[in-house]
Amino acid sequence: MEFSFSPEEQKLLEEVRAFIKAETTDALLAESEELGHIYGGKEGRKFIKKFASHGWLTPNWPAEYGGLGTSATVAFAIREEMARAAVPLIFVAAHMAGPTIMHFGSQEMKDKWLLPIARGEVEFCLGYTEPQAGSDLAALRIRAVDKGDYFLLNGQKMFNTHAHVADYHWLGTITDPDAKKYRGMSLMIVDLKSPGIDIRPMVTMAGWQTNEVFYEDVKVPKENLVGELNAGFFYVMHALDYERMFPLAIYARLVDEVIEYARNTTVDGEPLARNPVVRQKLAQLKIEIAANRHLYYRLAHMLDHGQVPNYQASMQKLFATETVQHITNTAMEVLGMFGLLKKGSKWAVLAGNTERYYRTSVVETIYAGTSEIQRNIIALRGLELPRK
Ligand SMILES: Cc1cc2nc3c(=O)[nH]c(=O)nc-3n(C[C@H](O)[C@H](O)[C@H](O)COP(=O)(O)OP(=O)(O)OC[C@H]3O[C@@H](n4cnc5c(N)ncnc54)[C@H](O)[C@@H]3O)c2cc1C
């Protein structure tokens, strides 16, 4: 199977590519790198608002909500273009919260949020994890108490990645502490400028920032509740399915660069490209990248046929993020000691990207659910094995 696009779709993708080429500045790339390619920085907002004015941020959304009504396959291809260009490519509002609001939000909520999201005017951060609740999300403790016109929120989140650059928190919170597990959680949109919110940085080994967020008597308007009260766990699972759709192109570009490096570099009198171990390893990466492409576009195909990928999204997230680690490990092996050098070192090769991507690849198999959790989902929902 090969993926192909109609002449109109190809034209659209060429326009996207040309726009990205023309509008990408050094300042945008530097900010995008510093933020780990999440959306919300000053340069990113400038770029994405312009990009989104063409309908390209949410191309498969209907026109009334700021999209172009394209297929999800085209939307996934646009995301690949963005990933390849290393511009901001992780959007909580456009890619995770927006589709969930589209499915479960009230008409008022859709009218309020979807257009600003499609225009890139607002960004959310994911507020799921707490110190005692990561893989086991049902163990949340943060509490929202019904006070009539509003909820009063108290508690703590951690590893909330966009929080320092986003506008709103997409927050899972307990609203019925007496309910059975999974049944007492609600999902809310919280304005990060509300009084009582304290955001504290946690810097990852990748170099970019995630955050702890503390809530003390924070008022959340009732209209910011997503869907039904106490049904939040279900909505969060749905949003997680959308999060587990991972374009690999930024790392595929690194593979192309390493192949070029092997072609042009001689070690101990022998071109690296003739070294049998290097050839075997690079060929293996090409197989994995191609296999990931099929898993990735299968998700788009499902969306285009009215299905929301579930364990299939876990398969792609797991395969993509483990492939990413094979890529960075192999890049390190091929480059040898040069691979360890940071950007800025006069001996660095491939602009020092290998050491940075190596550090980043470690965290890829943790967020949006660890590899063990993805395998559990595949065993339970894909293979229909019994719960433990
Ligand atoms: C860089 C980064 C960014 C993140 N960004 C966000 C964000 O924006 N918003 C947000 O809400 N969260 C975010 N997270 C949190 C992330 O989703 C959690 O770290 C992840 O779900 C794991 O939870 P935990 O860290 O509590 O580990 P734990 O759940 O304590 O897991 C520890 C280990 O036990 C294993 N394990 C746990 N349960 C099982 C099981 N049932 N079966 C088999 N193995 C199991 C895990 O796989 C892991 O290896 C981020 C994390 C990182 C590292």
The ligand as a Gaussian input file, in Angstrom:
#p B3LYP/6-31G(d) Opt

LIG

0 1
 C        8.639000      14.886000      29.754000
 C        7.292000      14.569000      30.288000
 C        6.209000      15.352000      29.918000
 C        4.944000      15.086000      30.446000
 N        3.899000      15.919000      30.133000
 C        2.710000      15.752000      30.759000
 C        1.675000      16.708000      30.595000
 O        1.799000      17.663000      29.844000
 N        0.530000      16.537000      31.300000
 C        0.350000      15.485000      32.151000
 O       -0.722000      15.376000      32.764000
 N        1.320000      14.554000      32.333000
 C        2.497000      14.676000      31.666000
 N        3.512000      13.769000      31.877000
 C        3.310000      12.699000      32.833000
 C        3.291000      11.325000      32.207000
 O        2.078000      11.101000      31.546000
 C        3.537000      10.317000      33.344000
 O        4.873000      10.516000      33.774000
 C        3.353000       8.895000      32.880000
 O        2.000000       8.636000      32.615000
 C        3.867000       7.881000      33.930000
 O        3.375000       8.195000      35.188000
 P        4.386000       8.275000      36.453000
 O        5.506000       9.188000      36.063000
 O        3.599000       8.631000      37.643000
 O        4.997000       6.832000      36.591000
 P        4.288000       5.588000      37.264000
 O        2.871000       5.505000      36.863000
 O        4.585000       5.615000      38.728000
 O        5.069000       4.391000      36.588000
 C        6.392000       3.993000      37.004000
 C        6.778000       2.778000      36.175000
 O        5.864000       1.701000      36.453000
 C        5.296000       1.214000      35.241000
 N        3.896000       0.864000      35.463000
 C        2.955000       1.585000      36.144000
 N        1.769000       0.959000      36.107000
 C        1.941000      -0.173000      35.397000
 C        1.070000      -1.251000      35.023000
 N       -0.214000      -1.247000      35.352000
 N        1.594000      -2.274000      34.279000
 C        2.921000      -2.269000      33.909000
 N        3.782000      -1.287000      34.269000
 C        3.298000      -0.254000      34.992000
 C        5.395000       2.384000      34.268000
 O        5.407000       1.925000      32.927000
 C        6.722000       3.008000      34.673000
 O        7.785000       2.335000      34.052000
 C        4.769000      13.997000      31.328000
 C        5.862000      13.182000      31.669000
 C        7.115000      13.464000      31.155000
 C        8.275000      12.607000      31.565000

